[in-house]
């Protein structure tokens, strides 16, 4: 009885805090039961990666990962709008979950062994991987780049992938996507290699670019969930939801809608 009353009081106080403070709310890690009592699912997302999570012209969050967050709110709380979306930087994605500031993160997080030591992951919802774009109409296949200059983000995992696939190509390191675009526009490089999810959004914004129909590596993206026995029910609920999305074809339709390869 005491534990139940304590959890209810915590949930009520938590809800009151984020109502009073707007975007500067303070929360603690919530179990599935506490999320239901609170009546809101709090999810960390990206707001600058089209088409996964981005702000549209009306300053509203859109994208595949936003759709997934809404569907989880529907599955858990019966309402896709019973949701608080918290945009985060790449550095914050895991820590927000670890610190209990959000319930989940759906923020283009790649599943790997080192991260699994800190957080739990759902089954993957998208298999990302290295791709290539170009604005040169003569380049339409990978072998067209065998001896070309290709821009890559400095210190990224893409470098090793391209070196393996195109050992004769000359790699040009860049610090940002904008720098890569400048090199492409001034014909200093023939192509740019990065994750397909990023390049898909690039082509959607700049249709003069062409994304080669290749995936040169596999990087699974998953929902980030907290570790701990108290969160087992939440993890089970999320994992089952992702499984249903795949089995029903709903997830495939959302990938197609957002133009993701």
Secondary structure by P-SEA (a helix, b strand, c coil): caaaaaaaaaaaaaaaaaaacccccccccccaaaaaaacbbbbbbbccccccbbbccccccccaaaaaaaaaaaaaccccccbbbbbbcccaaaaaaaacccccccccccccaaaaacccccccccbbbbbbbbccccccccccccbbbbbbccccaaaaaaaaacccbbbbbbccaaaaaaaaaacccccccccaaaaaaaaaacccccccccccbbbbbbbbbbbcccaaaaaaaaaaaaaaaaaaaaaaaaaaaaccc
